Amino acid sequence: MYFFVRTRNPRPTFHLDISPNERATMEEHVAYWSEKASVGVAMVFGPVMDPAGVFGMGVYRVEDEAEMQSLLDRDPAKGLLQYEVYPMPRAVVGSLEQVEQQPPRTG
């Protein structure tokens, strides 16, 4: 089962005025989800540069909602970030090898 997760930053200017403690927490957050990517749980994640406000997103492959919640509960950024979690009843997942072998598409 797949889940789309949107993270909300603690303030609109977070990406501009992040404190040293917040930066350390976010580095742990990235390391945590990078490890999950290495085992096929985190399919893609990262910041989205929305002009209306930067936010984070991720798509995760887990057994069920309880596993997704457990992963979020162990995220080092829990408490700093807020999560919106949406199940994806169907997901089409491409092959990374195929994507890497093809030139970028321009439309």
Chimera marker file (.cmm) of the C-alpha trace (Angstrom):
<marker_set name="trace">
<marker id="1" x="0.000" y="0.000" z="0.000" r="1" g="1" b="0" radius="0.5"/>
<marker id="2" x="1.207" y="3.511" z="-0.801" r="1" g="1" b="0" radius="0.5"/>
<marker id="3" x="0.751" y="6.749" z="1.116" r="1" g="1" b="0" radius="0.5"/>
<marker id="4" x="1.274" y="10.361" z="0.111" r="1" g="1" b="0" radius="0.5"/>
<marker id="5" x="2.478" y="12.472" z="3.028" r="1" g="1" b="0" radius="0.5"/>
<marker id="6" x="2.617" y="16.242" z="3.033" r="1" g="1" b="0" radius="0.5"/>
<marker id="7" x="4.631" y="17.913" z="5.765" r="1" g="1" b="0" radius="0.5"/>
<marker id="8" x="3.837" y="21.348" z="7.062" r="1" g="1" b="0" radius="0.5"/>
<marker id="9" x="6.694" y="23.498" z="8.275" r="1" g="1" b="0" radius="0.5"/>
<marker id="10" x="6.433" y="25.286" z="11.627" r="1" g="1" b="0" radius="0.5"/>
<marker id="11" x="6.265" y="28.677" z="9.875" r="1" g="1" b="0" radius="0.5"/>
<marker id="12" x="6.155" y="30.048" z="6.307" r="1" g="1" b="0" radius="0.5"/>
<marker id="13" x="9.732" y="31.358" z="6.507" r="1" g="1" b="0" radius="0.5"/>
<marker id="14" x="11.169" y="28.079" z="7.849" r="1" g="1" b="0" radius="0.5"/>
<marker id="15" x="13.357" y="27.425" z="4.789" r="1" g="1" b="0" radius="0.5"/>
<marker id="16" x="14.824" y="30.929" z="5.097" r="1" g="1" b="0" radius="0.5"/>
<marker id="17" x="15.344" y="31.334" z="8.843" r="1" g="1" b="0" radius="0.5"/>
<marker id="18" x="15.886" y="27.790" z="10.101" r="1" g="1" b="0" radius="0.5"/>
<marker id="19" x="17.722" y="27.778" z="13.436" r="1" g="1" b="0" radius="0.5"/>
<marker id="20" x="20.823" y="25.644" z="14.076" r="1" g="1" b="0" radius="0.5"/>
<marker id="21" x="18.791" y="23.243" z="16.262" r="1" g="1" b="0" radius="0.5"/>
<marker id="22" x="16.074" y="22.965" z="13.609" r="1" g="1" b="0" radius="0.5"/>
<marker id="23" x="18.715" y="22.352" z="10.928" r="1" g="1" b="0" radius="0.5"/>
<marker id="24" x="20.210" y="19.518" z="12.987" r="1" g="1" b="0" radius="0.5"/>
<marker id="25" x="16.753" y="17.992" z="13.402" r="1" g="1" b="0" radius="0.5"/>
<marker id="26" x="16.073" y="18.273" z="9.674" r="1" g="1" b="0" radius="0.5"/>
<marker id="27" x="19.413" y="16.613" z="8.880" r="1" g="1" b="0" radius="0.5"/>
<marker id="28" x="18.365" y="13.687" z="11.116" r="1" g="1" b="0" radius="0.5"/>
<marker id="29" x="14.970" y="13.684" z="9.348" r="1" g="1" b="0" radius="0.5"/>
<marker id="30" x="16.629" y="13.404" z="5.919" r="1" g="1" b="0" radius="0.5"/>
<marker id="31" x="18.979" y="10.661" z="7.150" r="1" g="1" b="0" radius="0.5"/>
<marker id="32" x="16.032" y="8.723" z="8.616" r="1" g="1" b="0" radius="0.5"/>
<marker id="33" x="13.997" y="8.818" z="5.393" r="1" g="1" b="0" radius="0.5"/>
<marker id="34" x="17.095" y="8.205" z="3.247" r="1" g="1" b="0" radius="0.5"/>
<marker id="35" x="17.609" y="4.940" z="5.121" r="1" g="1" b="0" radius="0.5"/>
<marker id="36" x="13.955" y="4.094" z="4.415" r="1" g="1" b="0" radius="0.5"/>
<marker id="37" x="14.581" y="4.848" z="0.724" r="1" g="1" b="0" radius="0.5"/>
<marker id="38" x="17.493" y="2.417" z="0.686" r="1" g="1" b="0" radius="0.5"/>
<marker id="39" x="15.139" y="-0.440" z="1.659" r="1" g="1" b="0" radius="0.5"/>
<marker id="40" x="12.303" y="0.536" z="-0.687" r="1" g="1" b="0" radius="0.5"/>
<marker id="41" x="9.916" y="2.141" z="1.809" r="1" g="1" b="0" radius="0.5"/>
<marker id="42" x="10.431" y="5.803" z="0.878" r="1" g="1" b="0" radius="0.5"/>
<marker id="43" x="9.833" y="5.960" z="-2.864" r="1" g="1" b="0" radius="0.5"/>
<marker id="44" x="10.454" y="9.706" z="-3.216" r="1" g="1" b="0" radius="0.5"/>
<marker id="45" x="10.578" y="12.571" z="-0.725" r="1" g="1" b="0" radius="0.5"/>
<marker id="46" x="11.793" y="16.129" z="-0.490" r="1" g="1" b="0" radius="0.5"/>
<marker id="47" x="10.875" y="19.806" z="-0.383" r="1" g="1" b="0" radius="0.5"/>
<marker id="48" x="8.380" y="21.299" z="-2.822" r="1" g="1" b="0" radius="0.5"/>
<marker id="49" x="9.120" y="24.913" z="-3.750" r="1" g="1" b="0" radius="0.5"/>
<marker id="50" x="5.511" y="26.087" z="-3.946" r="1" g="1" b="0" radius="0.5"/>
<marker id="51" x="5.390" y="29.899" z="-4.367" r="1" g="1" b="0" radius="0.5"/>
<marker id="52" x="2.508" y="29.910" z="-1.877" r="1" g="1" b="0" radius="0.5"/>
<marker id="53" x="4.729" y="28.254" z="0.734" r="1" g="1" b="0" radius="0.5"/>
<marker id="54" x="7.404" y="25.588" z="0.749" r="1" g="1" b="0" radius="0.5"/>
<marker id="55" x="6.311" y="22.184" z="2.045" r="1" g="1" b="0" radius="0.5"/>
<marker id="56" x="7.662" y="18.660" z="2.116" r="1" g="1" b="0" radius="0.5"/>
<marker id="57" x="6.212" y="15.604" z="0.441" r="1" g="1" b="0" radius="0.5"/>
<marker id="58" x="6.847" y="11.895" z="0.294" r="1" g="1" b="0" radius="0.5"/>
<marker id="59" x="5.406" y="8.756" z="-1.201" r="1" g="1" b="0" radius="0.5"/>
<marker id="60" x="5.910" y="5.637" z="0.904" r="1" g="1" b="0" radius="0.5"/>
<marker id="61" x="5.289" y="1.925" z="0.364" r="1" g="1" b="0" radius="0.5"/>
<marker id="62" x="4.177" y="0.141" z="3.543" r="1" g="1" b="0" radius="0.5"/>
<marker id="63" x="1.932" y="-2.741" z="4.600" r="1" g="1" b="0" radius="0.5"/>
<marker id="64" x="-0.814" y="-0.604" z="6.126" r="1" g="1" b="0" radius="0.5"/>
<marker id="65" x="-1.728" y="2.668" z="7.815" r="1" g="1" b="0" radius="0.5"/>
<marker id="66" x="-0.410" y="1.449" z="11.168" r="1" g="1" b="0" radius="0.5"/>
<marker id="67" x="3.064" y="0.971" z="9.682" r="1" g="1" b="0" radius="0.5"/>
<marker id="68" x="2.937" y="4.420" z="8.073" r="1" g="1" b="0" radius="0.5"/>
<marker id="69" x="1.972" y="5.966" z="11.409" r="1" g="1" b="0" radius="0.5"/>
<marker id="70" x="4.744" y="4.064" z="13.175" r="1" g="1" b="0" radius="0.5"/>
<marker id="71" x="7.305" y="5.425" z="10.708" r="1" g="1" b="0" radius="0.5"/>
<marker id="72" x="6.048" y="8.975" z="11.234" r="1" g="1" b="0" radius="0.5"/>
<marker id="73" x="6.098" y="8.516" z="15.009" r="1" g="1" b="0" radius="0.5"/>
<marker id="74" x="9.815" y="7.648" z="14.805" r="1" g="1" b="0" radius="0.5"/>
<marker id="75" x="10.682" y="10.540" z="12.452" r="1" g="1" b="0" radius="0.5"/>
<marker id="76" x="13.238" y="12.761" z="14.235" r="1" g="1" b="0" radius="0.5"/>
<marker id="77" x="11.315" y="15.814" z="12.972" r="1" g="1" b="0" radius="0.5"/>
<marker id="78" x="8.060" y="14.731" z="14.638" r="1" g="1" b="0" radius="0.5"/>
<marker id="79" x="6.891" y="17.729" z="16.611" r="1" g="1" b="0" radius="0.5"/>
<marker id="80" x="8.773" y="20.189" z="14.427" r="1" g="1" b="0" radius="0.5"/>
<marker id="81" x="6.791" y="19.191" z="11.324" r="1" g="1" b="0" radius="0.5"/>
<marker id="82" x="3.111" y="18.370" z="11.032" r="1" g="1" b="0" radius="0.5"/>
<marker id="83" x="1.952" y="15.559" z="8.750" r="1" g="1" b="0" radius="0.5"/>
<marker id="84" x="-1.011" y="15.154" z="6.435" r="1" g="1" b="0" radius="0.5"/>
<marker id="85" x="-1.315" y="11.482" z="5.466" r="1" g="1" b="0" radius="0.5"/>
<marker id="86" x="-3.331" y="10.281" z="2.481" r="1" g="1" b="0" radius="0.5"/>
<marker id="87" x="-3.708" y="6.647" z="1.374" r="1" g="1" b="0" radius="0.5"/>
<marker id="88" x="-3.246" y="5.910" z="-2.314" r="1" g="1" b="0" radius="0.5"/>
<marker id="89" x="-5.536" y="2.970" z="-3.139" r="1" g="1" b="0" radius="0.5"/>
<marker id="90" x="-3.840" y="2.554" z="-6.518" r="1" g="1" b="0" radius="0.5"/>
<marker id="91" x="-0.382" y="3.690" z="-7.563" r="1" g="1" b="0" radius="0.5"/>
<marker id="92" x="1.517" y="3.280" z="-10.808" r="1" g="1" b="0" radius="0.5"/>
<marker id="93" x="5.222" y="3.044" z="-10.087" r="1" g="1" b="0" radius="0.5"/>
<marker id="94" x="7.782" y="3.332" z="-12.860" r="1" g="1" b="0" radius="0.5"/>
<marker id="95" x="11.185" y="1.747" z="-12.975" r="1" g="1" b="0" radius="0.5"/>
<marker id="96" x="14.003" y="4.027" z="-11.840" r="1" g="1" b="0" radius="0.5"/>
<marker id="97" x="16.373" y="2.224" z="-14.221" r="1" g="1" b="0" radius="0.5"/>
<marker id="98" x="14.141" y="3.125" z="-17.179" r="1" g="1" b="0" radius="0.5"/>
<marker id="99" x="13.897" y="6.748" z="-16.069" r="1" g="1" b="0" radius="0.5"/>
<marker id="100" x="17.671" y="7.089" z="-15.679" r="1" g="1" b="0" radius="0.5"/>
<marker id="101" x="18.327" y="5.676" z="-19.170" r="1" g="1" b="0" radius="0.5"/>
<marker id="102" x="16.102" y="8.173" z="-20.963" r="1" g="1" b="0" radius="0.5"/>
<marker id="103" x="16.863" y="11.829" z="-21.652" r="1" g="1" b="0" radius="0.5"/>
<marker id="104" x="14.709" y="14.422" z="-19.868" r="1" g="1" b="0" radius="0.5"/>
<marker id="105" x="11.399" y="15.125" z="-21.609" r="1" g="1" b="0" radius="0.5"/>
<marker id="106" x="10.591" y="18.685" z="-22.523" r="1" g="1" b="0" radius="0.5"/>
<marker id="107" x="6.869" y="18.372" z="-23.036" r="1" g="1" b="0" radius="0.5"/>
<link id1="1" id2="2" r="1" g="1" b="0" radius="0.2"/>
<link id1="2" id2="3" r="1" g="1" b="0" radius="0.2"/>
<link id1="3" id2="4" r="1" g="1" b="0" radius="0.2"/>
<link id1="4" id2="5" r="1" g="1" b="0" radius="0.2"/>
<link id1="5" id2="6" r="1" g="1" b="0" radius="0.2"/>
<link id1="6" id2="7" r="1" g="1" b="0" radius="0.2"/>
<link id1="7" id2="8" r="1" g="1" b="0" radius="0.2"/>
<link id1="8" id2="9" r="1" g="1" b="0" radius="0.2"/>
<link id1="9" id2="10" r="1" g="1" b="0" radius="0.2"/>
<link id1="10" id2="11" r="1" g="1" b="0" radius="0.2"/>
<link id1="11" id2="12" r="1" g="1" b="0" radius="0.2"/>
<link id1="12" id2="13" r="1" g="1" b="0" radius="0.2"/>
<link id1="13" id2="14" r="1" g="1" b="0" radius="0.2"/>
<link id1="14" id2="15" r="1" g="1" b="0" radius="0.2"/>
<link id1="15" id2="16" r="1" g="1" b="0" radius="0.2"/>
<link id1="16" id2="17" r="1" g="1" b="0" radius="0.2"/>
<link id1="17" id2="18" r="1" g="1" b="0" radius="0.2"/>
<link id1="18" id2="19" r="1" g="1" b="0" radius="0.2"/>
<link id1="19" id2="20" r="1" g="1" b="0" radius="0.2"/>
<link id1="20" id2="21" r="1" g="1" b="0" radius="0.2"/>
<link id1="21" id2="22" r="1" g="1" b="0" radius="0.2"/>
<link id1="22" id2="23" r="1" g="1" b="0" radius="0.2"/>
<link id1="23" id2="24" r="1" g="1" b="0" radius="0.2"/>
<link id1="24" id2="25" r="1" g="1" b="0" radius="0.2"/>
<link id1="25" id2="26" r="1" g="1" b="0" radius="0.2"/>
<link id1="26" id2="27" r="1" g="1" b="0" radius="0.2"/>
<link id1="27" id2="28" r="1" g="1" b="0" radius="0.2"/>
<link id1="28" id2="29" r="1" g="1" b="0" radius="0.2"/>
<link id1="29" id2="30" r="1" g="1" b="0" radius="0.2"/>
<link id1="30" id2="31" r="1" g="1" b="0" radius="0.2"/>
<link id1="31" id2="32" r="1" g="1" b="0" radius="0.2"/>
<link id1="32" id2="33" r="1" g="1" b="0" radius="0.2"/>
<link id1="33" id2="34" r="1" g="1" b="0" radius="0.2"/>
<link id1="34" id2="35" r="1" g="1" b="0" radius="0.2"/>
<link id1="35" id2="36" r="1" g="1" b="0" radius="0.2"/>
<link id1="36" id2="37" r="1" g="1" b="0" radius="0.2"/>
<link id1="37" id2="38" r="1" g="1" b="0" radius="0.2"/>
<link id1="38" id2="39" r="1" g="1" b="0" radius="0.2"/>
<link id1="39" id2="40" r="1" g="1" b="0" radius="0.2"/>
<link id1="40" id2="41" r="1" g="1" b="0" radius="0.2"/>
<link id1="41" id2="42" r="1" g="1" b="0" radius="0.2"/>
<link id1="42" id2="43" r="1" g="1" b="0" radius="0.2"/>
<link id1="43" id2="44" r="1" g="1" b="0" radius="0.2"/>
<link id1="44" id2="45" r="1" g="1" b="0" radius="0.2"/>
<link id1="45" id2="46" r="1" g="1" b="0" radius="0.2"/>
<link id1="46" id2="47" r="1" g="1" b="0" radius="0.2"/>
<link id1="47" id2="48" r="1" g="1" b="0" radius="0.2"/>
<link id1="48" id2="49" r="1" g="1" b="0" radius="0.2"/>
<link id1="49" id2="50" r="1" g="1" b="0" radius="0.2"/>
<link id1="50" id2="51" r="1" g="1" b="0" radius="0.2"/>
<link id1="51" id2="52" r="1" g="1" b="0" radius="0.2"/>
<link id1="52" id2="53" r="1" g="1" b="0" radius="0.2"/>
<link id1="53" id2="54" r="1" g="1" b="0" radius="0.2"/>
<link id1="54" id2="55" r="1" g="1" b="0" radius="0.2"/>
<link id1="55" id2="56" r="1" g="1" b="0" radius="0.2"/>
<link id1="56" id2="57" r="1" g="1" b="0" radius="0.2"/>
<link id1="57" id2="58" r="1" g="1" b="0" radius="0.2"/>
<link id1="58" id2="59" r="1" g="1" b="0" radius="0.2"/>
<link id1="59" id2="60" r="1" g="1" b="0" radius="0.2"/>
<link id1="60" id2="61" r="1" g="1" b="0" radius="0.2"/>
<link id1="61" id2="62" r="1" g="1" b="0" radius="0.2"/>
<link id1="62" id2="63" r="1" g="1" b="0" radius="0.2"/>
<link id1="63" id2="64" r="1" g="1" b="0" radius="0.2"/>
<link id1="64" id2="65" r="1" g="1" b="0" radius="0.2"/>
<link id1="65" id2="66" r="1" g="1" b="0" radius="0.2"/>
<link id1="66" id2="67" r="1" g="1" b="0" radius="0.2"/>
<link id1="67" id2="68" r="1" g="1" b="0" radius="0.2"/>
<link id1="68" id2="69" r="1" g="1" b="0" radius="0.2"/>
<link id1="69" id2="70" r="1" g="1" b="0" radius="0.2"/>
<link id1="70" id2="71" r="1" g="1" b="0" radius="0.2"/>
<link id1="71" id2="72" r="1" g="1" b="0" radius="0.2"/>
<link id1="72" id2="73" r="1" g="1" b="0" radius="0.2"/>
<link id1="73" id2="74" r="1" g="1" b="0" radius="0.2"/>
<link id1="74" id2="75" r="1" g="1" b="0" radius="0.2"/>
<link id1="75" id2="76" r="1" g="1" b="0" radius="0.2"/>
<link id1="76" id2="77" r="1" g="1" b="0" radius="0.2"/>
<link id1="77" id2="78" r="1" g="1" b="0" radius="0.2"/>
<link id1="78" id2="79" r="1" g="1" b="0" radius="0.2"/>
<link id1="79" id2="80" r="1" g="1" b="0" radius="0.2"/>
<link id1="80" id2="81" r="1" g="1" b="0" radius="0.2"/>
<link id1="81" id2="82" r="1" g="1" b="0" radius="0.2"/>
<link id1="82" id2="83" r="1" g="1" b="0" radius="0.2"/>
<link id1="83" id2="84" r="1" g="1" b="0" radius="0.2"/>
<link id1="84" id2="85" r="1" g="1" b="0" radius="0.2"/>
<link id1="85" id2="86" r="1" g="1" b="0" radius="0.2"/>
<link id1="86" id2="87" r="1" g="1" b="0" radius="0.2"/>
<link id1="87" id2="88" r="1" g="1" b="0" radius="0.2"/>
<link id1="88" id2="89" r="1" g="1" b="0" radius="0.2"/>
<link id1="89" id2="90" r="1" g="1" b="0" radius="0.2"/>
<link id1="90" id2="91" r="1" g="1" b="0" radius="0.2"/>
<link id1="91" id2="92" r="1" g="1" b="0" radius="0.2"/>
<link id1="92" id2="93" r="1" g="1" b="0" radius="0.2"/>
<link id1="93" id2="94" r="1" g="1" b="0" radius="0.2"/>
<link id1="94" id2="95" r="1" g="1" b="0" radius="0.2"/>
<link id1="95" id2="96" r="1" g="1" b="0" radius="0.2"/>
<link id1="96" id2="97" r="1" g="1" b="0" radius="0.2"/>
<link id1="97" id2="98" r="1" g="1" b="0" radius="0.2"/>
<link id1="98" id2="99" r="1" g="1" b="0" radius="0.2"/>
<link id1="99" id2="100" r="1" g="1" b="0" radius="0.2"/>
<link id1="100" id2="101" r="1" g="1" b="0" radius="0.2"/>
<link id1="101" id2="102" r="1" g="1" b="0" radius="0.2"/>
<link id1="102" id2="103" r="1" g="1" b="0" radius="0.2"/>
<link id1="103" id2="104" r="1" g="1" b="0" radius="0.2"/>
<link id1="104" id2="105" r="1" g="1" b="0" radius="0.2"/>
<link id1="105" id2="106" r="1" g="1" b="0" radius="0.2"/>
<link id1="106" id2="107" r="1" g="1" b="0" radius="0.2"/>
</marker_set>
